[in-house]
Amino acid sequence: MDIDTNLLATAERLFDQDGFHATGMGRLVEESGLSSRTVYKHVGSKNALMARVLAARGDRFFAHADFTSTRALFDSVALWARREGARGCLFFRLRAETGGAVPEIEAAVAAYHAQLHARLAALVRQETGAADPTLTDQLLALFEGATTAATYRGPAVIEAAGACAVHLIERGRSS
């Protein structure tokens, strides 16, 4: 495993498990097995590292998520939660923890949410034949709510939200 891959994987695991503030650079250095000089040379700062972690996680998520249909999307998100753990959205958790005060995290969170919204809007157009901002927001709310509820109800709640989303899409087709 190369230095960047090791560093990002270790940082993602620690930030996801313990949060941004509770994960110090000393612990990251220790658990990655790299020197502090090497870590800082590759990332510059904790904020920059967190932004890279979020970008990489977003890339992994969007590579995994199946936007070919509403059912496929929610099924793929349920599978993600089973594989990755149902701890809620890392983007939301870090945004909440930092209160919007870390520009690097804010930019990464905004980029993720813009991409998610755009993909949901495209999915709505594909499945209903028309743009529908309200339906897009309804799918977004189901998606985000299910991801959060999975933290205490388990990934099956994502499948339940998916059934609701499919119903909304079917209603959108007939309108």
N, C-alpha and C positions, 0 to 999 in steps of 0.2 A: 504494500500500500504506500503510495507516495505521500509526501509531507502534507500537501494541501488536502488530499482525501482524508488522511488520518485526522488532521486538525479540524476540518469541517464536521466529520462524523462524531468526533469526541465532543466538540462544542455543541452540536445539535442535541446530542444525548443529554448533556449536562443542562443546557438551557431549557430543554423540553421537560426534563425531570425536576429541576430545582428552581427554574426561573432565571431571569436576567440578573437581578441584584444579588441573589444568593450564590451565583456562580462567579467566583473570583478568578482572575487570570492566573493566580498561583495554582489553583486547583486544576485549571485547564492545562497548564504546563505539566503538572505532575501526572495527570491521567493520560495525556497524549504521549508522554515519554520524550517530549521535545524540550530543548532548552528555552528559557524565556527569550533569549536573543533571537532564536529561530522563529518563535511564535510571533514576536513583535515585528520581525522583518517581513513575515508573510502576511500579517493582517493590519499592522499599524496601531490599531486600538481595539478595545473591547466593542465599541459601537460599530466600527467598520466590520469586525468579525461577525457581530450579530446580523448586520445587513447581508453579509455573504451567506450566512447560515439560512436566513429567511429566503433569499433568492434561490439557493440550491433546493431547499425544501419545497418551495413553490414549483420549481421546475420538475422535481420528482412527483409532486402531486398531480400536476397537469399532464405529465407523461402517463400517469396511472389512470386518471379519471377518464371515463368513457362517455363522451358527450354525443354519442350517436343517437341516443334516445333518452327520454326522461327516466325510464325504467333502468336502462343501462347505467346512467349516471349514478342514481341512488344505490344500485347494486354495487358499483365499483367503489363508492364512498364507504359502504358498509364493510366491504372487503378490506379497504384501507384501514378502517378503525380496528378491525380484527387483527391485522398484521402489525400495525404501528402502535396500537393501544388507543383506547377511547378516553383521551385526556382533554378533549376539546381542541379547538383551533389554536395552534401555537401563535398565529398572527394576532388573534384577538387577545390571547393571554398576555403576550408581551406588550401589546398596545395598552392594555389595561394596567399592567404593572408599571409601565413607564409614564403613563398619563399623557402621552403625546409629547413628552419633553425631549425625546431623543430623535433628532431629525433623520438620522440614518434608518432607524426603525420605522419612523413615520413614512418615509419614502418607500421602504420595502412593503409595508402593510398596504399602502395606497396602491402600489403597482399590482399586488396580488388581488386586491378587491376589484380593481378596474378590470383585470383579466377575467376574474370569475364572473363579474356582471356581464361583460361582453360575450363570454361563452354561453351564459344562460340566455341572454337576449337572442343570440344566434340559434340556440336550441329551440326557443319559442317560435322564432320565424320559420325554422325548418319543420317543426311539427304542426304548426297551425296555419302556416302560409301567410302570416302577417306579423308585423311588429306589434307587440302589446306590452308596453312598459309596466302596466299593473300586474299582468301575469308574470312577467319577469321578476318583479319585486316579490310576488307571492312565492315563486320557486326559490328565490334567494332566502326569504324568511324561513321556508321549510328546510332548506339546506343548512343554513346556519343554526337554526333552532335544533334540528336533529343532531347536528354535530355536538352541540352543547349538551343536549339531553342524554346523549350516549355516554357521557361521563358518569352518570348515575343510573341509567336504565340499560346500558349496554348497546351494542351495535344494532340489535333488532329494532330499536326505535328509528333508526335511519331507514330501514326497510318499510316501516309503517308510514313514515313521512313520504317515502317514495310512492307508495300506493295513493296517498293523497295528491301528490304532485301529478301523477298520471291522470287521476280523475280531473284535476284542474285543466290539464292539457286537452283532454277529451272534450271538456266543456268549451274550451277555447276554440277547438276545431269546429264545433257546431254553431258557434255564434256568428 
